[in-house]
Amino acid sequence: MSTSGLQIDRLSVRAGSFQLREATLAVGSGRTLALLGPSGAGKTLLLEAIAGFRAARGGAVRLDGSDIGGLPPEQRGVGLVFQDYALFPHLSVLENVRFGLRARGMRDVAGADAALGHLGIAHLGRRRTATLSGGERQRVAVARALATSPRLLLLDEPLSAIDAPTRDELRDVLRRVLKELGVPAIYVTHDQAEALAIGDDLAVIMDGVVRQAGAAGEVFARPADVDVARFLGMEVLHAGRYDASGQVGVQGQRLCVATAGEPGAPASLCYRPEDVEMDLPLGPCPQGNAFDLRVALISPAGPCERIVLDGALPLTSLVMRRRRVELALTAGMTVRATLPPSAIHVVAGGE
């Protein structure tokens, strides 16, 4: 294992009746790990243990090869951006950003001015934080974490309390800042799109257990199990079994898949709704992964429409609104849905 960056080895932490169990993760220098999971999964608890605010019951935390697990928080070289910002309302923006430097006994506060400039908020230095917008307060919180020149940066759902347009803007700012900073970073979120936009790598945590970790694109495309697949936005078909021809029988239908398996082996099939192709049925339904299905429900999903299809193999499709208009989709009509073999992800074993 490389000694550069952050290494977490079998870290266990308890908070009341909840336990984070033997988390093992690595974040290389200059890379950002997006830590994704539902509420109550243990994301914040993991950050608190890394930063030194929670005592670990076992395992190790190493930064650039040095064990920092026994050090107090102020000696770990960790910058932490809290979900609620944790700014001091009675202090100015500049005083808030300088606070971290002074708390560490640093007399040179030039880093505070540099951090404000880096985040594009130098002009707000004399303002009280209570007068700022949510987006401005978030930039102040990030600037305060950067001012101490941290060796590791931890961000706990930093955009969750910000309106959508501002969130999109700050997402771009954070991506740039994290790349320029060049230190390992962990970015906690429960938003899949945010995780993919920010993270070089992705880890999914559920019920206090790291279920999967790896390159963001790889985890997103190939979830390790059914629970992770569902959390990452995939639809899951009922468990089936491979037959002698290499197809998988599901709900009385045979589906061609791109992943080989032994005859009789159980498999759960996952797919992304955006990969389901829809058209009007013209002539007999061809062999393969094509089915004539009835439109059961049409519901808005941002710029897209979510189409629930019922029939021999119930499917869900996600299409751009323009495509729905082109097909003149209405509830009750019949469409031909195709699920390409390459779009099916096979998870070994049944549910």
C-alpha positions in Angstrom: 0.0 0.0 0.0 1.3 3.5 -0.9 2.3 5.7 2.1 1.1 8.8 0.3 -2.3 10.2 1.2 -4.8 8.9 3.7 -5.1 5.2 4.7 -7.9 4.0 7.0 -7.4 0.4 8.2 -10.2 -1.5 9.9 -11.4 1.6 11.8 -14.2 0.9 14.3 -16.1 3.6 16.1 -19.1 3.5 18.4 -21.7 6.2 19.0 -24.4 5.0 21.4 -25.9 1.8 20.0 -24.6 2.6 16.5 -21.2 1.2 15.4 -19.0 1.9 12.4 -17.4 -1.5 11.7 -13.9 -2.0 10.4 -13.9 0.6 7.7 -11.0 0.3 5.3 -10.4 3.1 2.8 -7.5 4.8 1.0 -7.5 8.3 -0.6 -4.5 9.2 -2.7 -2.8 12.6 -2.6 -4.7 15.0 -4.8 -7.7 12.7 -5.1 -11.2 13.2 -3.7 -13.2 10.3 -2.3 -16.9 10.9 -2.4 -18.4 9.0 0.6 -22.0 8.2 -0.3 -24.7 6.7 1.8 -28.2 7.1 3.3 -28.9 9.2 6.4 -27.7 7.4 9.5 -25.2 5.2 7.6 -22.1 6.4 9.5 -20.7 9.0 7.2 -20.3 11.8 9.7 -19.1 9.4 12.4 -16.3 8.3 10.1 -15.2 11.9 9.5 -15.3 12.7 13.2 -13.1 9.7 13.9 -10.6 10.7 11.2 -10.5 14.3 12.5 -10.0 13.1 16.1 -13.4 14.2 17.5 -14.4 10.6 18.2 -12.2 8.0 19.8 -11.8 4.8 17.7 -12.4 1.4 19.3 -10.0 -0.2 16.9 -8.1 0.2 13.6 -5.7 2.9 12.4 -5.7 6.2 10.6 -2.5 7.1 8.7 -1.7 10.3 6.8 1.3 10.2 4.5 2.5 7.1 6.3 2.3 8.6 9.8 -0.2 7.2 12.4 -2.3 10.2 13.5 -4.9 8.2 15.4 -3.4 9.1 18.8 -3.0 12.8 18.1 -5.5 15.5 19.3 -7.5 17.2 16.5 -5.4 20.3 16.3 -2.3 18.3 15.6 -3.7 16.1 12.8 -3.4 18.6 10.0 -7.0 18.1 9.1 -9.3 20.8 7.7 -13.0 20.1 8.3 -16.0 21.8 6.7 -19.2 21.2 8.7 -22.6 20.7 7.3 -24.0 23.6 9.3 -20.9 25.8 8.6 -20.2 26.3 12.3 -19.3 30.0 11.8 -19.2 32.5 14.6 -22.0 35.1 14.0 -20.4 37.8 16.2 -17.2 37.7 14.1 -16.5 39.1 10.7 -15.8 36.9 7.7 -12.0 37.6 8.0 -12.0 36.9 11.7 -13.8 33.6 11.2 -11.3 32.5 8.6 -8.4 33.6 10.9 -9.8 31.7 13.9 -8.5 28.3 12.8 -5.0 29.8 12.4 -5.0 31.4 15.8 -6.4 28.2 17.4 -3.3 26.4 16.2 -1.0 29.1 17.5 -0.1 30.4 14.1 0.8 34.1 14.2 1.1 34.6 10.4 -2.5 35.0 9.2 -1.7 35.7 5.6 -3.2 32.3 4.8 -6.7 33.7 5.7 -6.4 36.5 3.1 -5.2 34.0 0.5 -8.1 31.6 1.2 -10.7 34.3 0.9 -9.2 35.3 -2.5 -9.1 31.6 -3.6 -12.9 31.3 -2.9 -13.7 34.7 -4.5 -14.9 36.3 -1.3 -12.1 38.7 -0.4 -14.6 41.6 -0.7 -16.7 40.2 2.1 -13.9 40.2 4.7 -15.5 42.9 6.9 -19.0 41.6 6.8 -20.6 39.7 9.7 -21.5 36.1 8.7 -25.1 36.6 9.7 -25.6 39.0 6.8 -24.4 36.5 4.2 -26.3 34.3 1.9 -26.1 30.5 2.3 -23.7 30.2 -0.6 -21.5 32.9 0.8 -21.4 31.3 4.2 -20.4 28.0 2.7 -17.5 29.7 0.9 -16.4 31.2 4.2 -16.5 27.8 5.9 -14.4 26.3 3.1 -11.9 29.2 3.3 -11.5 28.7 7.0 -10.6 25.1 6.4 -8.1 26.0 3.7 -6.4 28.8 5.6 -4.5 26.3 7.8 -3.0 24.6 4.8 -4.4 21.2 5.8 -2.8 17.9 4.8 -6.3 16.4 4.6 -9.6 18.0 3.9 -13.0 16.6 5.1 -16.3 18.0 3.9 -19.5 16.9 5.5 -22.4 17.4 3.1 -21.3 21.0 2.5 -24.0 21.8 -0.1 -27.1 20.2 1.5 -28.6 23.4 2.9 -28.1 25.5 -0.3 -30.7 26.2 -3.0 -30.3 24.3 -6.3 -28.9 27.1 -8.6 -26.3 28.1 -5.9 -25.5 24.4 -5.3 -24.6 23.8 -8.9 -22.3 26.9 -8.9 -20.6 25.9 -5.7 -20.1 22.4 -6.9 -18.0 23.7 -9.7 -16.1 25.9 -7.3 -15.4 23.0 -4.9 -14.3 20.8 -7.7 -11.7 23.4 -8.8 -10.5 24.1 -5.3 -10.0 20.4 -4.4 -8.0 19.9 -7.6 -5.8 22.9 -6.9 -5.3 22.1 -3.3 -3.7 18.8 -4.2 -4.3 17.0 -0.8 -6.5 14.0 -0.2 -10.1 14.9 0.5 -13.2 13.1 1.6 -16.5 14.6 0.5 -19.6 13.3 2.3 -22.9 13.4 0.5 -26.2 11.4 0.0 -26.6 12.8 -3.5 -25.5 10.6 -6.3 -25.0 13.3 -8.9 -22.9 15.3 -6.5 -20.8 12.3 -5.7 -20.0 11.7 -9.3 -19.4 15.4 -10.1 -16.9 15.8 -7.2 -15.3 12.4 -6.5 -12.4 10.8 -8.3 -13.3 7.7 -6.2 -16.5 6.6 -4.6 -17.3 4.6 -1.4 -20.7 3.5 -0.4 -21.5 3.0 3.3 -24.6 1.5 4.7 -25.5 0.6 8.3 -21.9 1.3 9.4 -20.3 -0.9 6.8 -18.3 0.2 3.8 -20.0 -1.9 1.2 -18.0 -0.9 -1.9 -15.1 1.4 -2.8 -13.2 2.2 -6.0 -13.0 4.5 -8.9 -16.2 6.5 -9.1 -17.2 5.4 -12.6 -16.5 1.7 -11.8 -18.6 1.7 -8.7 -21.4 3.5 -10.4 -21.4 1.1 -13.3 -20.8 -2.1 -11.4 -22.3 -2.1 -7.9 -21.2 -5.0 -5.8 -24.7 -6.0 -4.6 -28.4 -5.4 -4.9 -28.6 -2.9 -2.1 -25.7 -0.8 -3.5 -27.3 -1.0 -7.0 -30.6 0.3 -5.7 -29.0 3.1 -3.8 -27.0 4.2 -6.9 -30.3 4.5 -8.8 -30.5 1.2 -10.6 -33.7 -0.9 -10.9 -33.4 -4.5 -9.8 -35.3 -7.3 -11.5 -36.3 -10.4 -9.5 -33.5 -12.9 -9.0 -33.2 -15.5 -11.9 -30.9 -18.3 -13.0 -28.6 -18.8 -16.0 -29.8 -21.4 -18.5 -27.7 -23.6 -20.8 -27.7 -20.9 -23.5 -26.2 -18.3 -21.2 -29.4 -16.4 -20.9 -31.0 -15.6 -17.5 -34.6 -16.6 -16.9 -36.5 -13.9 -15.0 -40.3 -13.9 -14.3 -40.9 -16.4 -17.0 -38.8 -14.4 -19.6 -35.3 -15.1 -20.9 -32.9 -12.2 -21.1 -29.7 -12.0 -23.0 -26.9 -10.6 -20.8 -23.3 -9.7 -21.5 -21.9 -11.5 -18.4 -21.3 -15.2 -18.7 -22.5 -17.5 -15.9 -22.7 -21.3 -15.2 -26.0 -23.0 -16.0 -28.2 -22.9 -12.9 -26.2 -20.2 -11.2 -28.4 -17.6 -9.5 -28.2 -14.0 -10.6 -29.9 -10.7 -9.9 -30.2 -8.3 -12.9 -29.8 -4.6 -12.5 -30.3 -1.8 -15.1 -30.5 1.9 -15.3 -33.9 3.3 -16.4 -32.2 5.7 -18.8 -30.9 2.6 -20.7 -34.4 1.2 -21.5 -35.1 2.1 -25.1 -38.7 2.8 -26.0 -40.5 3.0 -29.4 -43.9 2.4 -30.9 -44.6 -1.3 -31.7 -44.5 -2.0 -35.4 -45.2 -5.6 -36.3 -44.5 -8.7 -34.2 -42.2 -8.2 -31.2 -38.7 -9.5 -32.1 -36.8 -12.1 -30.1 -34.3 -10.9 -27.6 -34.7 -8.3 -24.9 -37.7 -6.6 -26.5 -41.1 -6.5 -24.9 -44.5 -4.9 -25.7 -45.5 -3.3 -22.5 -48.3 -1.0 -21.3 -47.5 2.5 -19.9 -48.8 2.3 -16.3 -47.5 5.7 -15.0 -45.8 8.8 -16.3 -44.2 11.1 -13.7 -41.9 14.1 -14.0 -38.3 13.7 -13.0 -36.7 17.1 -13.5 -35.9 17.5 -17.3 -36.9 13.9 -17.8 -40.0 11.7 -17.5 -40.1 8.5 -15.5 -42.2 5.9 -17.4 -43.4 2.8 -15.4 -44.2 -0.1 -17.8 -46.3 -3.1 -17.0 -46.6 -6.4 -18.7 -44.6 -9.6 -19.2 -41.5 -8.0 -17.7 -42.3 -4.8 -15.8 -39.6 -2.1 -16.5 -39.0 1.5 -15.7 -37.7 3.9 -18.3 -36.3 7.4 -17.9 -36.5 9.5 -21.1 -36.1 13.2 -21.9 -39.4 15.1 -22.0 -38.9 15.6 -25.8 -38.9 11.9 -26.4 -42.1 11.4 -24.5 -43.7 14.1 -26.7 -42.3 12.4 -29.8 -43.9 9.1 -28.9 -47.1 10.8 -27.6 -46.9 8.7 -24.5 -50.1 8.4 -22.5 -51.1 6.1 -19.7 -52.6 2.9 -21.0 -50.9 2.8 -24.4 -48.6 0.0 -25.6 -44.9 0.6 -26.3 -42.0 -1.6 -27.3 -39.3 -1.5 -24.6 -35.8 -2.9 -25.3 -33.2 -3.5 -22.7 -29.8 -4.0 -24.4 -27.7 -6.9 -23.0 -24.8 -4.5 -22.5 -27.0 -2.3 -20.2 -27.7 -5.2 -17.8 -25.5 -5.5 -14.8 -25.4 -9.0 -13.2 -25.0 -9.3 -9.5 -24.0 -12.8 -8.6 -26.5 -14.6 -6.3 -30.1 -13.9 -5.6 -31.7 -11.2 -3.4 
